[in-house]
């Protein structure tokens, strides 16, 4: 089990990777949010590593699919 510090760092890394791939593919935040069914504000919080209740594997899979990257690339 991860401690709080490790969990916070994990969320920051995942968010940074999402932002990296989104920008690499030239996708705007609003477009990715709409494609994945989440709000732009929620996507922004995810990208900035803000731990958020409700961040699920489903949301991560939707983001990975929309960005055409493997889920492992976002979480490893």
PDB file with SEQRES, HELIX, SHEET and CRYST1 records, atoms N, CA, C and O in Angstrom:
SEQRES   1 A   76  UNK UNK UNK UNK UNK UNK UNK UNK UNK UNK UNK UNK UNK          
SEQRES   2 A   76  UNK UNK UNK UNK UNK UNK UNK UNK UNK UNK UNK UNK UNK          
SEQRES   3 A   76  UNK UNK UNK UNK UNK UNK UNK UNK UNK UNK UNK UNK UNK          
SEQRES   4 A   76  UNK UNK UNK UNK UNK UNK UNK UNK UNK UNK UNK UNK UNK          
SEQRES   5 A   76  UNK UNK UNK UNK UNK UNK UNK UNK UNK UNK UNK UNK UNK          
SEQRES   6 A   76  UNK UNK UNK UNK UNK UNK UNK UNK UNK UNK UNK                  
HELIX    1 AA1 UNK A    4  UNK A   24  1                                  21    
HELIX    2 AA2 UNK A   29  UNK A   36  1                                   8    
HELIX    3 AA3 UNK A   40  UNK A   47  1                                   8    
HELIX    4 AA4 UNK A   57  UNK A   67  1                                  11    
HELIX    5 AA5 UNK A   71  UNK A   75  1                                   5    
CRYST1    1.000    1.000    1.000  90.00  90.00  90.00 P 1           1          
ATOM      1  N   UNK A   1       0.840  -1.182   0.000  1.00  0.00           N  
ATOM      2  CA  UNK A   1       0.000   0.000   0.000  1.00  0.00           C  
ATOM      3  C   UNK A   1       0.887   1.248   0.000  1.00  0.00           C  
ATOM      4  O   UNK A   1       1.896   1.310   0.702  1.00  0.00           O  
ATOM      5  N   UNK A   2       0.497   2.212  -0.783  1.00  0.00           N  
ATOM      6  CA  UNK A   2       1.268   3.450  -0.864  1.00  0.00           C  
ATOM      7  C   UNK A   2       0.924   4.386   0.290  1.00  0.00           C  
ATOM      8  O   UNK A   2      -0.226   4.465   0.725  1.00  0.00           O  
ATOM      9  N   UNK A   3       1.938   5.089   0.776  1.00  0.00           N  
ATOM     10  CA  UNK A   3       1.652   6.112   1.779  1.00  0.00           C  
ATOM     11  C   UNK A   3       1.190   7.375   1.052  1.00  0.00           C  
ATOM     12  O   UNK A   3       1.195   7.419  -0.178  1.00  0.00           O  
ATOM     13  N   UNK A   4       0.793   8.392   1.800  1.00  0.00           N  
ATOM     14  CA  UNK A   4       0.238   9.613   1.215  1.00  0.00           C  
ATOM     15  C   UNK A   4       1.212  10.301   0.268  1.00  0.00           C  
ATOM     16  O   UNK A   4       0.820  10.758  -0.806  1.00  0.00           O  
ATOM     17  N   UNK A   5       2.464  10.375   0.656  1.00  0.00           N  
ATOM     18  CA  UNK A   5       3.472  11.019  -0.178  1.00  0.00           C  
ATOM     19  C   UNK A   5       3.650  10.275  -1.501  1.00  0.00           C  
ATOM     20  O   UNK A   5       3.746  10.899  -2.558  1.00  0.00           O  
ATOM     21  N   UNK A   6       3.694   8.966  -1.444  1.00  0.00           N  
ATOM     22  CA  UNK A   6       3.844   8.154  -2.652  1.00  0.00           C  
ATOM     23  C   UNK A   6       2.617   8.280  -3.561  1.00  0.00           C  
ATOM     24  O   UNK A   6       2.737   8.334  -4.785  1.00  0.00           O  
ATOM     25  N   UNK A   7       1.446   8.326  -2.944  1.00  0.00           N  
ATOM     26  CA  UNK A   7       0.207   8.479  -3.703  1.00  0.00           C  
ATOM     27  C   UNK A   7       0.178   9.827  -4.410  1.00  0.00           C  
ATOM     28  O   UNK A   7      -0.172   9.909  -5.587  1.00  0.00           O  
ATOM     29  N   UNK A   8       0.545  10.881  -3.693  1.00  0.00           N  
ATOM     30  CA  UNK A   8       0.582  12.218  -4.292  1.00  0.00           C  
ATOM     31  C   UNK A   8       1.548  12.256  -5.475  1.00  0.00           C  
ATOM     32  O   UNK A   8       1.240  12.833  -6.518  1.00  0.00           O  
ATOM     33  N   UNK A   9       2.705  11.647  -5.308  1.00  0.00           N  
ATOM     34  CA  UNK A   9       3.706  11.620  -6.384  1.00  0.00           C  
ATOM     35  C   UNK A   9       3.191  10.830  -7.589  1.00  0.00           C  
ATOM     36  O   UNK A   9       3.429  11.222  -8.731  1.00  0.00           O  
ATOM     37  N   UNK A  10       2.501   9.738  -7.347  1.00  0.00           N  
ATOM     38  CA  UNK A  10       1.929   8.935  -8.427  1.00  0.00           C  
ATOM     39  C   UNK A  10       0.927   9.753  -9.232  1.00  0.00           C  
ATOM     40  O   UNK A  10       0.962   9.739 -10.462  1.00  0.00           O  
ATOM     41  N   UNK A  11       0.030  10.470  -8.547  1.00  0.00           N  
ATOM     42  CA  UNK A  11      -0.950  11.300  -9.247  1.00  0.00           C  
ATOM     43  C   UNK A  11      -0.261  12.392 -10.068  1.00  0.00           C  
ATOM     44  O   UNK A  11      -0.711  12.708 -11.169  1.00  0.00           O  
ATOM     45  N   UNK A  12       0.809  12.964  -9.554  1.00  0.00           N  
ATOM     46  CA  UNK A  12       1.545  14.001 -10.285  1.00  0.00           C  
ATOM     47  C   UNK A  12       2.175  13.432 -11.547  1.00  0.00           C  
ATOM     48  O   UNK A  12       2.127  14.062 -12.604  1.00  0.00           O  
ATOM     49  N   UNK A  13       2.768  12.243 -11.444  1.00  0.00           N  
ATOM     50  CA  UNK A  13       3.396  11.620 -12.614  1.00  0.00           C  
ATOM     51  C   UNK A  13       2.360  11.264 -13.678  1.00  0.00           C  
ATOM     52  O   UNK A  13       2.580  11.494 -14.867  1.00  0.00           O  
ATOM     53  N   UNK A  14       1.245  10.711 -13.252  1.00  0.00           N  
ATOM     54  CA  UNK A  14       0.192  10.353 -14.203  1.00  0.00           C  
ATOM     55  C   UNK A  14      -0.322  11.609 -14.902  1.00  0.00           C  
ATOM     56  O   UNK A  14      -0.477  11.629 -16.123  1.00  0.00           O  
ATOM     57  N   UNK A  15      -0.581  12.639 -14.132  1.00  0.00           N  
ATOM     58  CA  UNK A  15      -1.072  13.892 -14.707  1.00  0.00           C  
ATOM     59  C   UNK A  15      -0.095  14.498 -15.695  1.00  0.00           C  
ATOM     60  O   UNK A  15      -0.490  14.986 -16.754  1.00  0.00           O  
ATOM     61  N   UNK A  16       1.182  14.465 -15.345  1.00  0.00           N  
ATOM     62  CA  UNK A  16       2.207  15.016 -16.236  1.00  0.00           C  
ATOM     63  C   UNK A  16       2.275  14.225 -17.538  1.00  0.00           C  
ATOM     64  O   UNK A  16       2.471  14.806 -18.605  1.00  0.00           O  
ATOM     65  N   UNK A  17       2.117  12.923 -17.462  1.00  0.00           N  
ATOM     66  CA  UNK A  17       2.149  12.103 -18.677  1.00  0.00           C  
ATOM     67  C   UNK A  17       0.937  12.373 -19.561  1.00  0.00           C  
ATOM     68  O   UNK A  17       1.050  12.439 -20.785  1.00  0.00           O  
ATOM     69  N   UNK A  18      -0.217  12.528 -18.931  1.00  0.00           N  
ATOM     70  CA  UNK A  18      -1.423  12.843 -19.702  1.00  0.00           C  
ATOM     71  C   UNK A  18      -1.230  14.168 -20.426  1.00  0.00           C  
ATOM     72  O   UNK A  18      -1.522  14.277 -21.617  1.00  0.00           O  
ATOM     73  N   UNK A  19      -0.741  15.164 -19.715  1.00  0.00           N  
ATOM     74  CA  UNK A  19      -0.516  16.474 -20.325  1.00  0.00           C  
ATOM     75  C   UNK A  19       0.509  16.373 -21.460  1.00  0.00           C  
ATOM     76  O   UNK A  19       0.333  16.975 -22.519  1.00  0.00           O  
ATOM     77  N   UNK A  20       1.573  15.613 -21.228  1.00  0.00           N  
ATOM     78  CA  UNK A  20       2.611  15.442 -22.250  1.00  0.00           C  
ATOM     79  C   UNK A  20       2.021  14.863 -23.528  1.00  0.00           C  
ATOM     80  O   UNK A  20       2.217  15.422 -24.606  1.00  0.00           O  
ATOM     81  N   UNK A  21       1.296  13.746 -23.421  1.00  0.00           N  
ATOM     82  CA  UNK A  21       0.744  13.101 -24.611  1.00  0.00           C  
ATOM     83  C   UNK A  21      -0.332  13.959 -25.270  1.00  0.00           C  
ATOM     84  O   UNK A  21      -0.438  13.982 -26.497  1.00  0.00           O  
ATOM     85  N   UNK A  22      -1.126  14.659 -24.474  1.00  0.00           N  
ATOM     86  CA  UNK A  22      -2.144  15.533 -25.038  1.00  0.00           C  
ATOM     87  C   UNK A  22      -1.499  16.630 -25.880  1.00  0.00           C  
ATOM     88  O   UNK A  22      -1.920  16.895 -27.006  1.00  0.00           O  
ATOM     89  N   UNK A  23      -0.479  17.255 -25.322  1.00  0.00           N  
ATOM     90  CA  UNK A  23       0.204  18.329 -26.055  1.00  0.00           C  
ATOM     91  C   UNK A  23       0.964  17.786 -27.255  1.00  0.00           C  
ATOM     92  O   UNK A  23       0.985  18.416 -28.312  1.00  0.00           O  
ATOM     93  N   UNK A  24       1.589  16.623 -27.102  1.00  0.00           N  
ATOM     94  CA  UNK A  24       2.322  15.998 -28.195  1.00  0.00           C  
ATOM     95  C   UNK A  24       1.414  15.760 -29.397  1.00  0.00           C  
ATOM     96  O   UNK A  24       1.840  15.904 -30.543  1.00  0.00           O  
ATOM     97  N   UNK A  25       0.187  15.403 -29.137  1.00  0.00           N  
ATOM     98  CA  UNK A  25      -0.771  15.127 -30.205  1.00  0.00           C  
ATOM     99  C   UNK A  25      -1.555  16.364 -30.632  1.00  0.00           C  
ATOM    100  O   UNK A  25      -2.395  16.295 -31.529  1.00  0.00           O  
ATOM    101  N   UNK A  26      -1.279  17.495 -29.985  1.00  0.00           N  
ATOM    102  CA  UNK A  26      -1.929  18.743 -30.377  1.00  0.00           C  
ATOM    103  C   UNK A  26      -3.405  18.806 -30.026  1.00  0.00           C  
ATOM    104  O   UNK A  26      -4.187  19.449 -30.726  1.00  0.00           O  
ATOM    105  N   UNK A  27      -3.785  18.145 -28.949  1.00  0.00           N  
ATOM    106  CA  UNK A  27      -5.182  18.099 -28.532  1.00  0.00           C  
ATOM    107  C   UNK A  27      -5.413  19.132 -27.429  1.00  0.00           C  
ATOM    108  O   UNK A  27      -4.656  19.207 -26.462  1.00  0.00           O  
ATOM    109  N   UNK A  28      -6.466  19.921 -27.593  1.00  0.00           N  
ATOM    110  CA  UNK A  28      -6.806  20.891 -26.549  1.00  0.00           C  
ATOM    111  C   UNK A  28      -7.466  20.176 -25.375  1.00  0.00           C  
ATOM    112  O   UNK A  28      -8.099  19.132 -25.533  1.00  0.00           O  
ATOM    113  N   UNK A  29      -7.301  20.762 -24.208  1.00  0.00           N  
ATOM    114  CA  UNK A  29      -7.888  20.185 -22.998  1.00  0.00           C  
ATOM    115  C   UNK A  29      -9.396  20.003 -23.144  1.00  0.00           C  
ATOM    116  O   UNK A  29      -9.932  18.955 -22.783  1.00  0.00           O  
ATOM    117  N   UNK A  30     -10.074  21.002 -23.665  1.00  0.00           N  
ATOM    118  CA  UNK A  30     -11.528  20.932 -23.804  1.00  0.00           C  
ATOM    119  C   UNK A  30     -11.938  19.789 -24.728  1.00  0.00           C  
ATOM    120  O   UNK A  30     -12.944  19.121 -24.487  1.00  0.00           O  
ATOM    121  N   UNK A  31     -11.156  19.564 -25.786  1.00  0.00           N  
ATOM    122  CA  UNK A  31     -11.486  18.486 -26.723  1.00  0.00           C  
ATOM    123  C   UNK A  31     -11.285  17.112 -26.094  1.00  0.00           C  
ATOM    124  O   UNK A  31     -12.109  16.216 -26.280  1.00  0.00           O  
ATOM    125  N   UNK A  32     -10.200  16.945 -25.356  1.00  0.00           N  
ATOM    126  CA  UNK A  32      -9.962  15.666 -24.676  1.00  0.00           C  
ATOM    127  C   UNK A  32     -11.028  15.428 -23.615  1.00  0.00           C  
ATOM    128  O   UNK A  32     -11.528  14.313 -23.471  1.00  0.00           O  
ATOM    129  N   UNK A  33     -11.368  16.456 -22.887  1.00  0.00           N  
ATOM    130  CA  UNK A  33     -12.398  16.324 -21.854  1.00  0.00           C  
ATOM    131  C   UNK A  33     -13.726  15.890 -22.477  1.00  0.00           C  
ATOM    132  O   UNK A  33     -14.386  14.981 -21.975  1.00  0.00           O  
ATOM    133  N   UNK A  34     -14.105  16.537 -23.557  1.00  0.00           N  
ATOM    134  CA  UNK A  34     -15.369  16.193 -24.208  1.00  0.00           C  
ATOM    135  C   UNK A  34     -15.351  14.769 -24.746  1.00  0.00           C  
ATOM    136  O   UNK A  34     -16.342  14.046 -24.642  1.00  0.00           O  
ATOM    137  N   UNK A  35     -14.227  14.372 -25.318  1.00  0.00           N  
ATOM    138  CA  UNK A  35     -14.128  13.023 -25.886  1.00  0.00           C  
ATOM    139  C   UNK A  35     -14.189  11.941 -24.815  1.00  0.00           C  
ATOM    140  O   UNK A  35     -14.663  10.833 -25.067  1.00  0.00           O  
ATOM    141  N   UNK A  36     -13.709  12.265 -23.628  1.00  0.00           N  
ATOM    142  CA  UNK A  36     -13.676  11.263 -22.558  1.00  0.00           C  
ATOM    143  C   UNK A  36     -14.868  11.377 -21.612  1.00  0.00           C  
ATOM    144  O   UNK A  36     -15.027  10.547 -20.717  1.00  0.00           O  
ATOM    145  N   UNK A  37     -15.700  12.389 -21.800  1.00  0.00           N  
ATOM    146  CA  UNK A  37     -16.897  12.510 -20.967  1.00  0.00           C  
ATOM    147  C   UNK A  37     -16.661  13.085 -19.586  1.00  0.00           C  
ATOM    148  O   UNK A  37     -17.454  12.862 -18.672  1.00  0.00           O  
ATOM    149  N   UNK A  38     -15.566  13.831 -19.430  1.00  0.00           N  
ATOM    150  CA  UNK A  38     -15.301  14.485 -18.147  1.00  0.00           C  
ATOM    151  C   UNK A  38     -15.243  15.992 -18.379  1.00  0.00           C  
ATOM    152  O   UNK A  38     -15.146  16.449 -19.518  1.00  0.00           O  
ATOM    153  N   UNK A  39     -15.303  16.748 -17.308  1.00  0.00           N  
ATOM    154  CA  UNK A  39     -15.248  18.198 -17.467  1.00  0.00           C  
ATOM    155  C   UNK A  39     -13.813  18.657 -17.703  1.00  0.00           C  
ATOM    156  O   UNK A  39     -12.854  17.989 -17.317  1.00  0.00           O  
ATOM    157  N   UNK A  40     -13.694  19.807 -18.340  1.00  0.00           N  
ATOM    158  CA  UNK A  40     -12.374  20.381 -18.569  1.00  0.00           C  
ATOM    159  C   UNK A  40     -11.682  20.686 -17.242  1.00  0.00           C  
ATOM    160  O   UNK A  40     -10.469  20.519 -17.120  1.00  0.00           O  
ATOM    161  N   UNK A  41     -12.445  21.130 -16.255  1.00  0.00           N  
ATOM    162  CA  UNK A  41     -11.879  21.430 -14.941  1.00  0.00           C  
ATOM    163  C   UNK A  41     -11.326  20.164 -14.282  1.00  0.00           C  
ATOM    164  O   UNK A  41     -10.262  20.186 -13.662  1.00  0.00           O  
ATOM    165  N   UNK A  42     -12.062  19.070 -14.428  1.00  0.00           N  
ATOM    166  CA  UNK A  42     -11.600  17.811 -13.841  1.00  0.00           C  
ATOM    167  C   UNK A  42     -10.326  17.344 -14.542  1.00  0.00           C  
ATOM    168  O   UNK A  42      -9.388  16.894 -13.884  1.00  0.00           O  
ATOM    169  N   UNK A  43     -10.285  17.449 -15.872  1.00  0.00           N  
ATOM    170  CA  UNK A  43      -9.083  17.073 -16.609  1.00  0.00           C  
ATOM    171  C   UNK A  43      -7.907  17.932 -16.173  1.00  0.00           C  
ATOM    172  O   UNK A  43      -6.799  17.424 -16.005  1.00  0.00           O  
ATOM    173  N   UNK A  44      -8.131  19.209 -15.990  1.00  0.00           N  
ATOM    174  CA  UNK A  44      -7.074  20.108 -15.531  1.00  0.00           C  
ATOM    175  C   UNK A  44      -6.540  19.665 -14.168  1.00  0.00           C  
ATOM    176  O   UNK A  44      -5.329  19.655 -13.943  1.00  0.00           O  
ATOM    177  N   UNK A  45      -7.439  19.303 -13.269  1.00  0.00           N  
ATOM    178  CA  UNK A  45      -7.001  18.833 -11.941  1.00  0.00           C  
ATOM    179  C   UNK A  45      -6.190  17.547 -12.063  1.00  0.00           C  
ATOM    180  O   UNK A  45      -5.192  17.369 -11.366  1.00  0.00           O  
ATOM    181  N   UNK A  46      -6.619  16.657 -12.945  1.00  0.00           N  
ATOM    182  CA  UNK A  46      -5.866  15.416 -13.152  1.00  0.00           C  
ATOM    183  C   UNK A  46      -4.470  15.741 -13.677  1.00  0.00           C  
ATOM    184  O   UNK A  46      -3.476  15.230 -13.161  1.00  0.00           O  
ATOM    185  N   UNK A  47      -4.394  16.589 -14.702  1.00  0.00           N  
ATOM    186  CA  UNK A  47      -3.103  16.925 -15.302  1.00  0.00           C  
ATOM    187  C   UNK A  47      -2.165  17.618 -14.328  1.00  0.00           C  
ATOM    188  O   UNK A  47      -0.946  17.495 -14.448  1.00  0.00           O  
ATOM    189  N   UNK A  48      -2.703  18.325 -13.391  1.00  0.00           N  
ATOM    190  CA  UNK A  48      -1.865  19.023 -12.410  1.00  0.00           C  
ATOM    191  C   UNK A  48      -1.601  18.175 -11.164  1.00  0.00           C  
ATOM    192  O   UNK A  48      -1.064  18.667 -10.172  1.00  0.00           O  
ATOM    193  N   UNK A  49      -1.980  16.908 -11.227  1.00  0.00           N  
ATOM    194  CA  UNK A  49      -1.644  15.976 -10.161  1.00  0.00           C  
ATOM    195  C   UNK A  49      -2.432  16.148  -8.894  1.00  0.00           C  
ATOM    196  O   UNK A  49      -2.023  15.678  -7.833  1.00  0.00           O  
ATOM    197  N   UNK A  50      -3.555  16.817  -8.992  1.00  0.00           N  
ATOM    198  CA  UNK A  50      -4.388  16.993  -7.809  1.00  0.00           C  
ATOM    199  C   UNK A  50      -5.186  15.722  -7.592  1.00  0.00           C  
ATOM    200  O   UNK A  50      -6.056  15.364  -8.386  1.00  0.00           O  
ATOM    201  N   UNK A  51      -4.872  15.059  -6.514  1.00  0.00           N  
ATOM    202  CA  UNK A  51      -5.574  13.823  -6.188  1.00  0.00           C  
ATOM    203  C   UNK A  51      -7.058  14.137  -6.092  1.00  0.00           C  
ATOM    204  O   UNK A  51      -7.465  15.078  -5.410  1.00  0.00           O  
ATOM    205  N   UNK A  52      -7.833  13.363  -6.762  1.00  0.00           N  
ATOM    206  CA  UNK A  52      -9.257  13.662  -6.799  1.00  0.00           C  
ATOM    207  C   UNK A  52     -10.079  12.403  -6.594  1.00  0.00           C  
ATOM    208  O   UNK A  52      -9.834  11.369  -7.215  1.00  0.00           O  
ATOM    209  N   UNK A  53     -11.048  12.512  -5.719  1.00  0.00           N  
ATOM    210  CA  UNK A  53     -11.983  11.412  -5.516  1.00  0.00           C  
ATOM    211  C   UNK A  53     -12.686  11.160  -6.841  1.00  0.00           C  
ATOM    212  O   UNK A  53     -13.175  12.095  -7.477  1.00  0.00           O  
ATOM    213  N   UNK A  54     -12.736   9.944  -7.243  1.00  0.00           N  
ATOM    214  CA  UNK A  54     -13.418   9.612  -8.477  1.00  0.00           C  
ATOM    215  C   UNK A  54     -12.505   9.336  -9.653  1.00  0.00           C  
ATOM    216  O   UNK A  54     -12.982   8.930 -10.713  1.00  0.00           O  
ATOM    217  N   UNK A  55     -11.199   9.544  -9.498  1.00  0.00           N  
ATOM    218  CA  UNK A  55     -10.296   9.186 -10.586  1.00  0.00           C  
ATOM    219  C   UNK A  55     -10.252   7.666 -10.629  1.00  0.00           C  
ATOM    220  O   UNK A  55      -9.716   7.006  -9.739  1.00  0.00           O  
ATOM    221  N   UNK A  56     -10.823   7.151 -11.677  1.00  0.00           N  
ATOM    222  CA  UNK A  56     -10.962   5.703 -11.772  1.00  0.00           C  
ATOM    223  C   UNK A  56     -10.162   5.149 -12.936  1.00  0.00           C  
ATOM    224  O   UNK A  56      -9.670   5.884 -13.792  1.00  0.00           O  
ATOM    225  N   UNK A  57     -10.050   3.851 -12.940  1.00  0.00           N  
ATOM    226  CA  UNK A  57      -9.415   3.175 -14.061  1.00  0.00           C  
ATOM    227  C   UNK A  57     -10.205   3.467 -15.328  1.00  0.00           C  
ATOM    228  O   UNK A  57      -9.623   3.609 -16.403  1.00  0.00           O  
ATOM    229  N   UNK A  58     -11.516   3.559 -15.213  1.00  0.00           N  
ATOM    230  CA  UNK A  58     -12.365   3.861 -16.367  1.00  0.00           C  
ATOM    231  C   UNK A  58     -11.956   5.194 -17.004  1.00  0.00           C  
ATOM    232  O   UNK A  58     -11.819   5.283 -18.224  1.00  0.00           O  
ATOM    233  N   UNK A  59     -11.762   6.223 -16.182  1.00  0.00           N  
ATOM    234  CA  UNK A  59     -11.365   7.541 -16.689  1.00  0.00           C  
ATOM    235  C   UNK A  59      -9.976   7.457 -17.320  1.00  0.00           C  
ATOM    236  O   UNK A  59      -9.748   8.015 -18.393  1.00  0.00           O  
ATOM    237  N   UNK A  60      -9.058   6.770 -16.668  1.00  0.00           N  
ATOM    238  CA  UNK A  60      -7.708   6.635 -17.222  1.00  0.00           C  
ATOM    239  C   UNK A  60      -7.715   5.878 -18.542  1.00  0.00           C  
ATOM    240  O   UNK A  60      -6.982   6.234 -19.465  1.00  0.00           O  
ATOM    241  N   UNK A  61      -8.532   4.842 -18.640  1.00  0.00           N  
ATOM    242  CA  UNK A  61      -8.638   4.091 -19.900  1.00  0.00           C  
ATOM    243  C   UNK A  61      -9.233   4.976 -20.989  1.00  0.00           C  
ATOM    244  O   UNK A  61      -8.775   4.942 -22.131  1.00  0.00           O  
ATOM    245  N   UNK A  62     -10.239   5.759 -20.653  1.00  0.00           N  
ATOM    246  CA  UNK A  62     -10.856   6.659 -21.631  1.00  0.00           C  
ATOM    247  C   UNK A  62      -9.842   7.679 -22.143  1.00  0.00           C  
ATOM    248  O   UNK A  62      -9.794   7.965 -23.339  1.00  0.00           O  
ATOM    249  N   UNK A  63      -9.035   8.222 -21.238  1.00  0.00           N  
ATOM    250  CA  UNK A  63      -8.013   9.193 -21.631  1.00  0.00           C  
ATOM    251  C   UNK A  63      -6.961   8.526 -22.510  1.00  0.00           C  
ATOM    252  O   UNK A  63      -6.592   9.062 -23.555  1.00  0.00           O  
ATOM    253  N   UNK A  64      -6.480   7.364 -22.092  1.00  0.00           N  
ATOM    254  CA  UNK A  64      -5.475   6.650 -22.880  1.00  0.00           C  
ATOM    255  C   UNK A  64      -6.006   6.322 -24.274  1.00  0.00           C  
ATOM    256  O   UNK A  64      -5.293   6.479 -25.265  1.00  0.00           O  
ATOM    257  N   UNK A  65      -7.236   5.875 -24.348  1.00  0.00           N  
ATOM    258  CA  UNK A  65      -7.846   5.541 -25.634  1.00  0.00           C  
ATOM    259  C   UNK A  65      -7.952   6.775 -26.520  1.00  0.00           C  
ATOM    260  O   UNK A  65      -7.617   6.725 -27.703  1.00  0.00           O  
ATOM    261  N   UNK A  66      -8.417   7.876 -25.951  1.00  0.00           N  
ATOM    262  CA  UNK A  66      -8.571   9.110 -26.719  1.00  0.00           C  
ATOM    263  C   UNK A  66      -7.230   9.633 -27.228  1.00  0.00           C  
ATOM    264  O   UNK A  66      -7.153  10.216 -28.309  1.00  0.00           O  
ATOM    265  N   UNK A  67      -6.180   9.420 -26.444  1.00  0.00           N  
ATOM    266  CA  UNK A  67      -4.849   9.881 -26.837  1.00  0.00           C  
ATOM    267  C   UNK A  67      -4.093   8.844 -27.665  1.00  0.00           C  
ATOM    268  O   UNK A  67      -2.985   9.101 -28.136  1.00  0.00           O  
ATOM    269  N   UNK A  68      -4.706   7.668 -27.839  1.00  0.00           N  
ATOM    270  CA  UNK A  68      -4.108   6.579 -28.596  1.00  0.00           C  
ATOM    271  C   UNK A  68      -2.758   6.157 -28.013  1.00  0.00           C  
ATOM    272  O   UNK A  68      -1.779   5.973 -28.735  1.00  0.00           O  
ATOM    273  N   UNK A  69      -2.738   6.011 -26.686  1.00  0.00           N  
ATOM    274  CA  UNK A  69      -1.565   5.490 -25.985  1.00  0.00           C  
ATOM    275  C   UNK A  69      -2.002   4.334 -25.098  1.00  0.00           C  
ATOM    276  O   UNK A  69      -3.172   4.233 -24.731  1.00  0.00           O  
ATOM    277  N   UNK A  70      -1.077   3.482 -24.763  1.00  0.00           N  
ATOM    278  CA  UNK A  70      -1.390   2.377 -23.861  1.00  0.00           C  
ATOM    279  C   UNK A  70      -1.545   2.923 -22.449  1.00  0.00           C  
ATOM    280  O   UNK A  70      -0.848   3.855 -22.047  1.00  0.00           O  
ATOM    281  N   UNK A  71      -2.464   2.334 -21.709  1.00  0.00           N  
ATOM    282  CA  UNK A  71      -2.682   2.729 -20.318  1.00  0.00           C  
ATOM    283  C   UNK A  71      -1.372   2.663 -19.530  1.00  0.00           C  
ATOM    284  O   UNK A  71      -1.113   3.514 -18.679  1.00  0.00           O  
ATOM    285  N   UNK A  72      -0.560   1.665 -19.811  1.00  0.00           N  
ATOM    286  CA  UNK A  72       0.700   1.496 -19.110  1.00  0.00           C  
ATOM    287  C   UNK A  72       1.621   2.699 -19.283  1.00  0.00           C  
ATOM    288  O   UNK A  72       2.413   3.015 -18.395  1.00  0.00           O  
ATOM    289  N   UNK A  73       1.513   3.369 -20.431  1.00  0.00           N  
ATOM    290  CA  UNK A  73       2.343   4.539 -20.682  1.00  0.00           C  
ATOM    291  C   UNK A  73       1.954   5.699 -19.761  1.00  0.00           C  
ATOM    292  O   UNK A  73       2.785   6.558 -19.468  1.00  0.00           O  
ATOM    293  N   UNK A  74       0.721   5.731 -19.313  1.00  0.00           N  
ATOM    294  CA  UNK A  74       0.278   6.786 -18.412  1.00  0.00           C  
ATOM    295  C   UNK A  74       0.598   6.495 -16.955  1.00  0.00           C  
ATOM    296  O   UNK A  74       0.863   7.411 -16.176  1.00  0.00           O  
ATOM    297  N   UNK A  75       0.573   5.221 -16.588  1.00  0.00           N  
ATOM    298  CA  UNK A  75       0.698   4.902 -15.167  1.00  0.00           C  
ATOM    299  C   UNK A  75       2.045   4.351 -14.743  1.00  0.00           C  
ATOM    300  O   UNK A  75       2.321   4.274 -13.545  1.00  0.00           O  
ATOM    301  N   UNK A  76       2.888   3.967 -15.681  1.00  0.00           N  
ATOM    302  CA  UNK A  76       4.212   3.426 -15.307  1.00  0.00           C  
ATOM    303  C   UNK A  76       5.269   4.501 -15.309  1.00  0.00           C  
ATOM    304  O   UNK A  76       6.432   4.223 -15.020  1.00  0.00           O  
TER     305      UNK A  76                                                      
END                                                                             
